[in-house]
């Protein structure tokens, strides 16, 4: 497991610019699945024929990460940027960035010796990105408006923890690749005809998944995420959404969606049957592609299973490796074992 996590997180791919991530995933699944489709919005859909073809399952994780686009080239050669997805400007001062995945840059930051007002939150229009240029003319030869900008972070594992950018949601993509490998290497079939959808543009309004679902027409879905922990050292426990180290996160509701009772119970019962330590997401802010699926076509019921990650949407997030492994085990069980869906099927 985690064979792909380092490679996936170190790739650059903001919303609408997921091509490097998509090409990497496609190269890893070719020959392992029955069919690969790339739709008009760039979703990568991998079909694996199941034991029961009377139902279609969709397993979904988004490829895009939060980041920025170049929106201005200043006279002094510095660059202005705007966020793509939710990025707090407080986390980017003095950070290293990559422009188009190749050009090194750094964000400006006023030394405390010159600015004593440390409580003031900088605005994006004040942020300048320095990439080694001394004039607008020089910068314009290498940089264009609309260029992709991402955090420049190297994946690290230390003890039972992993650190990187883009765990939201390359961790879900990684787990899906692990499961595809498991099915292929063990010559198995999933429980139902299964469509692994590597989705686009989740961070800017859940754009890709609905388009993919309209093509797939699934009966139900599992959405995999890297979700916020909130167990920061400075936060009291009542503000925690999840806790790293406490296992996979099972969502009962979030912004825009209450999970269907039978779906929620199916996931919980599978975790209990496997004796997997798990937790519920205790704060309901934020949303996932499951909310989009509920409003797509005839309404597609979806469950949400996540790996808790501390400091998401920042240059460096942290996850617990046991949480990753247990999330993989839970999702693998739901994808491959028909018995886990008996009660869900009876309710329909």
C-alpha positions in Angstrom: 0.0 0.0 0.0 0.9 3.7 -0.4 2.9 2.7 -3.5 1.5 5.8 -5.3 1.1 8.3 -2.6 4.5 10.0 -2.9 4.3 10.4 -6.7 0.7 11.6 -6.6 1.3 14.3 -4.0 4.4 15.7 -5.6 2.7 16.2 -8.9 1.2 19.6 -9.7 -2.5 19.7 -10.6 -4.9 22.5 -9.6 -8.5 22.5 -10.7 -8.8 22.3 -14.5 -5.1 21.6 -14.7 -5.1 17.9 -13.6 -3.4 16.6 -16.7 -0.2 15.5 -15.1 -2.0 13.7 -12.4 -4.4 12.1 -14.9 -1.5 11.0 -17.2 0.3 9.4 -14.2 -2.8 7.5 -13.0 -3.7 6.4 -16.6 -0.1 5.0 -16.9 -0.6 3.0 -13.7 -4.0 1.4 -14.5 -3.5 0.5 -18.2 -3.8 -3.2 -18.6 -5.4 -3.6 -15.1 -8.9 -2.5 -15.8 -11.5 -3.4 -18.5 -11.9 0.1 -19.9 -10.5 3.6 -19.5 -12.5 6.7 -20.5 -11.6 10.4 -20.3 -14.6 12.6 -20.6 -15.0 16.2 -21.8 -14.2 17.7 -18.4 -11.1 15.5 -17.9 -12.4 12.9 -15.5 -10.6 9.6 -15.8 -13.1 6.7 -15.5 -11.7 3.2 -15.0 -14.2 0.4 -15.4 -13.8 -3.0 -13.7 -16.4 -5.7 -14.4 -18.0 -7.0 -11.2 -19.5 -10.3 -10.0 -23.0 -8.7 -10.1 -23.6 -6.6 -13.2 -27.2 -5.8 -12.2 -25.8 -2.8 -10.2 -23.2 -0.1 -10.9 -21.0 1.2 -8.2 -19.0 4.4 -8.6 -15.9 5.0 -6.4 -14.8 8.6 -6.6 -11.8 10.7 -5.5 -10.7 14.1 -7.0 -7.4 14.7 -8.6 -7.2 18.4 -8.2 -5.5 20.2 -5.4 -5.8 23.8 -4.1 -3.3 26.3 -5.5 -3.1 29.4 -7.5 -3.0 31.0 -10.9 -0.8 33.9 -12.1 -3.1 36.9 -12.5 -0.6 39.7 -12.8 3.0 40.3 -13.9 4.3 43.4 -12.1 6.8 46.0 -13.5 9.5 44.8 -11.1 9.2 41.2 -12.4 7.3 39.9 -9.4 4.0 38.1 -9.9 0.5 38.4 -8.5 -1.5 35.3 -7.8 -5.1 34.4 -7.0 -6.3 31.3 -5.2 -7.9 28.3 -7.0 -9.9 26.7 -4.2 -9.8 27.7 -0.6 -6.3 28.7 0.5 -5.9 30.9 3.6 -3.4 33.7 2.7 -1.9 33.3 6.2 -0.3 29.9 5.2 1.6 31.1 2.1 4.0 33.8 3.3 7.6 32.9 2.7 6.6 29.6 1.1 8.3 28.0 -1.9 6.1 27.6 -5.0 6.3 25.9 -8.3 5.0 27.7 -11.5 3.8 25.2 -14.1 5.5 22.5 -12.0 9.0 23.6 -13.1 9.8 27.2 -12.2 10.9 27.9 -8.6 9.4 30.9 -6.8 9.0 32.3 -3.3 6.3 34.4 -1.7 7.2 37.7 -0.2 7.2 38.3 3.6 8.0 41.4 5.5 10.5 40.8 8.4 9.2 41.4 11.9 11.9 44.1 12.3 10.0 46.2 9.7 6.4 45.3 10.4 5.3 44.9 14.1 1.6 44.4 13.2 1.9 40.6 13.2 -1.9 40.1 13.7 -2.9 41.7 10.4 -3.9 39.1 7.7 -2.3 39.9 4.4 -4.6 40.2 1.4 -4.0 38.5 -1.9 -3.5 41.8 -3.7 -0.5 42.4 -1.4 1.2 39.1 -2.1 4.1 39.1 -4.5 5.8 36.1 -5.9 9.4 36.3 -6.7 10.8 34.0 -9.4 14.2 35.6 -10.1 13.1 38.2 -12.6 14.0 41.9 -12.4 11.5 43.3 -14.9 8.1 42.7 -16.4 9.7 42.1 -19.8 12.0 39.4 -18.4 9.3 37.7 -16.5 6.9 37.7 -19.5 9.3 35.6 -21.4 8.9 32.7 -19.0 5.5 33.3 -17.3 2.0 33.8 -18.7 -1.2 35.0 -17.1 -3.2 31.9 -16.1 -0.1 29.8 -15.4 -0.6 27.2 -12.6 1.1 27.7 -9.3 1.4 25.1 -6.5 3.2 24.6 -3.3 6.7 23.1 -3.7 6.6 20.3 -1.1 8.5 17.0 -0.9 6.7 13.9 0.5 8.2 12.6 3.7 7.5 9.6 5.9 8.7 9.7 9.5 7.7 7.0 11.9 4.0 6.4 11.6 3.3 9.7 9.8 3.5 11.1 6.3 3.8 14.8 5.4 3.1 16.4 2.1 0.9 18.8 0.2 -2.3 17.7 -1.7 -3.4 14.9 0.6 -6.8 16.4 -0.2 -7.4 14.4 -2.3 -4.5 12.5 -3.7 -4.9 10.2 -0.7 -8.2 9.1 -2.1 -6.7 8.6 -5.6 -3.9 6.6 -4.0 -6.3 4.3 -2.2 -8.3 3.7 -5.4 -5.1 2.8 -7.2 -4.2 0.4 -4.4 -7.6 -1.3 -4.7 -7.3 -1.6 -8.5 -3.9 -3.3 -7.9 -5.4 -5.6 -5.3 -8.2 -6.7 -7.6 -5.9 -7.2 -10.6 -3.1 -9.0 -8.8 -5.5 -11.4 -7.0 -7.5 -12.0 -10.2 -10.7 -10.9 -8.4 -13.9 -9.1 -9.4 -15.5 -6.3 -7.4 -18.9 -6.9 -5.9 -20.6 -4.9 -8.7 -19.7 -3.4 -12.0 -17.4 -0.7 -10.6 -16.3 2.6 -12.0 -13.3 4.2 -10.4 -13.7 7.9 -11.2 -10.7 10.1 -10.7 -12.5 13.5 -10.7 -11.7 17.0 -11.8 -12.4 20.4 -10.3 -13.8 19.4 -6.9 -12.1 22.3 -5.2 -13.9 25.0 -7.3 -17.5 23.7 -6.9 -17.6 19.9 -7.2 -17.6 20.2 -11.0 -16.2 17.0 -12.4 -18.1 14.2 -10.6 -21.6 15.1 -11.8 -20.4 15.0 -15.4 -18.8 11.6 -14.8 -21.9 10.3 -13.1 -24.1 11.3 -16.0 -22.0 9.1 -18.2 -21.8 6.2 -15.7 -25.3 6.3 -14.4 -24.4 4.5 -11.1 -26.8 3.1 -8.6 -24.7 4.2 -5.6 -21.3 5.6 -4.9 -18.5 5.8 -2.4 -16.6 9.1 -2.2 -13.1 9.0 -0.8 -11.5 12.1 0.7 -8.6 13.5 2.7 -10.6 15.4 5.3 -9.6 18.1 7.8 -8.7 16.9 11.3 -8.9 20.1 13.2 -7.0 18.5 16.1 -4.3 21.2 15.9 -2.4 21.7 19.2 -4.0 25.1 19.7 -7.6 23.9 19.3 -9.7 22.6 22.1 -11.2 19.1 21.5 -14.7 20.5 20.9 -13.4 22.1 17.7 -11.9 18.9 16.4 -13.6 17.5 13.3 -11.5 14.3 13.5 -8.3 13.1 15.1 -5.4 11.7 13.2 -4.6 8.2 14.5 -8.3 7.4 15.3 -8.9 5.6 12.0 -11.0 6.1 8.9 -13.6 8.9 9.1 -17.2 8.0 8.3 -19.5 11.0 7.5 -23.1 11.1 8.5 -23.7 14.6 7.2 -21.8 17.6 5.9 -22.6 20.9 4.1 -25.2 20.2 1.4 -25.9 16.6 2.3 -27.2 14.2 4.9 -25.9 10.7 4.1 -28.7 8.2 3.4 -29.2 6.1 6.5 -28.8 2.7 4.8 -25.6 3.8 3.2 -24.2 5.1 6.4 -25.1 1.9 8.3 -23.6 -0.2 5.5 -20.2 1.5 5.9 -20.3 1.5 9.7 -21.2 -2.2 9.8 -18.4 -3.1 7.4 -15.9 -1.3 9.7 -17.2 -3.1 12.7 -17.1 -6.5 11.0 -13.4 -5.9 10.1 -12.7 -4.7 13.7 -11.3 -1.5 12.2 -10.9 1.5 14.5 -13.0 4.3 12.9 -14.4 7.7 13.8 -17.3 9.9 12.8 -16.7 13.4 11.4 -17.9 15.6 14.2 -18.1 18.9 12.4 -20.3 19.3 9.4 -18.6 22.2 7.7 -17.2 21.6 4.2 -18.5 19.3 1.5 -17.6 16.5 -0.9 -18.5 15.2 -4.3 -21.3 13.2 -2.5 -23.3 16.4 -2.3 -23.0 16.8 -6.1 -24.1 13.3 -6.7 -27.2 13.8 -4.6 -28.3 16.5 -7.1 -27.2 14.7 -10.3 -29.7 13.1 -12.6 -32.1 11.0 -10.4 -30.1 11.5 -7.2 -27.3 9.1 -6.6 -26.9 8.0 -2.9 -23.3 8.1 -1.8 -21.3 7.4 1.3 -18.2 9.3 2.3 -15.1 7.7 3.8 -12.0 9.8 4.5 -8.5 9.8 5.8 -8.1 12.5 8.5 -5.3 14.9 7.7 -4.0 17.8 9.8 -3.3 21.2 8.1 -5.0 20.4 4.7 -5.1 23.2 2.1 -1.6 24.3 3.1 2.0 23.7 2.0 2.3 20.7 4.4 -0.3 18.3 5.8 0.1 15.4 8.1 -1.6 12.0 8.1 -1.2 8.8 10.1 -0.2 5.8 8.1 -2.4 3.4 10.1 -5.4 5.7 9.2 -4.4 5.3 5.5 -4.0 1.5 5.8 -7.3 1.1 7.6 -9.2 3.3 5.2 -7.8 1.2 2.4 -9.0 -2.0 4.1 -12.5 -0.6 4.7 -13.0 0.6 1.2 -11.5 -2.6 -0.3 -14.0 -4.6 1.7 -16.9 -2.5 0.5 -15.8 -2.7 -3.1 -15.1 -6.5 -3.2 -17.5 -8.2 -0.8 -21.1 -8.5 -1.9 -22.2 -9.5 1.6 -21.5 -6.0 2.9 -24.4 -4.7 0.7 -27.1 -7.3 1.6 -28.9 -5.1 4.0 -28.6 -2.1 1.8 -30.1 -4.0 -1.1 -32.9 -5.3 1.1 -33.8 -1.7 1.9 -34.3 -1.1 -1.8 
